[in-house]
Amino acid sequence: MAKKTVEEVRAEVLEHVRLMVKYWSELPGEMSVADRCDGVAFSILTMIDGSTPVPPLLLSVLAEDDDPEYTNGMMINPDCMLHELMHRD
């Protein structure tokens, strides 16, 4: 079996995000808009962390070389699960 193309992986990621939006928007019961938005955000972070059929994704900073605050190429999640950090203070 051939490795997936960038376009195929991108389509999988976008389809998963669409499914999470649909799931949280149609979830029965009374939930606030904020709780539903929180659910979507948590679900997307869970996907990025690799806890779904989509493999883990690394997020990196894309900054200008002379940016005084951000380091270009810095990966923010190589050693953590973002969804586990979402609700920590």
C-alpha positions in Angstrom: 0.0 0.0 0.0 1.3 3.4 -1.0 1.9 6.2 1.6 -0.8 8.8 1.7 -0.3 12.1 0.0 -0.3 15.5 1.6 -3.7 16.1 0.0 -5.1 12.8 1.4 -3.9 13.5 4.9 -5.2 17.1 4.8 -8.6 15.8 3.6 -8.7 13.3 6.6 -7.9 16.1 9.1 -10.5 18.4 7.7 -13.1 15.6 7.5 -12.4 14.8 11.2 -12.8 18.4 12.2 -16.1 18.6 10.2 -17.3 15.5 12.0 -16.5 17.0 15.4 -18.3 20.2 14.6 -21.3 18.2 13.5 -21.2 16.0 16.6 -21.0 18.9 19.0 -23.6 21.0 17.2 -26.1 18.1 17.1 -25.4 16.6 20.6 -28.8 16.4 22.3 -29.5 18.0 25.6 -29.1 21.5 27.0 -25.5 22.7 26.7 -24.3 26.2 26.5 -22.7 27.5 23.3 -19.4 27.9 25.3 -19.6 24.2 26.4 -20.2 23.1 22.8 -17.3 25.3 21.6 -15.1 23.8 24.3 -16.1 20.3 23.2 -15.1 21.1 19.6 -11.7 22.6 20.7 -11.0 19.6 23.0 -11.9 17.2 20.2 -9.6 19.0 17.7 -6.7 18.9 20.3 -7.4 15.2 20.8 -7.1 14.7 17.1 -3.8 16.6 17.0 -2.5 14.4 19.9 -3.2 11.3 17.9 -6.1 9.9 20.0 -8.3 9.4 16.9 -7.9 7.5 13.6 -5.8 10.5 12.4 -2.1 10.0 13.3 -0.5 12.5 15.7 0.3 15.9 14.3 3.1 18.2 15.3 2.4 21.9 15.5 5.3 24.3 14.9 5.7 28.0 14.9 6.0 29.7 11.5 7.6 33.0 12.4 9.7 35.5 10.5 13.4 35.0 11.2 13.6 38.4 12.8 10.5 38.0 15.0 11.5 39.1 18.5 9.0 36.8 20.4 8.8 33.5 18.5 11.4 31.0 17.3 10.7 29.8 13.8 10.2 26.0 13.7 9.7 25.6 17.4 7.4 22.6 17.9 4.9 23.2 20.7 3.7 19.6 21.2 6.5 17.0 20.7 6.4 16.0 24.4 2.9 16.6 25.6 -0.7 15.9 24.9 -2.4 19.3 24.3 -5.9 18.1 25.2 -4.6 17.1 28.6 -3.3 20.7 29.1 -6.3 22.5 27.9 -8.1 22.8 31.2 -5.0 23.3 33.4 -4.6 26.7 34.9 
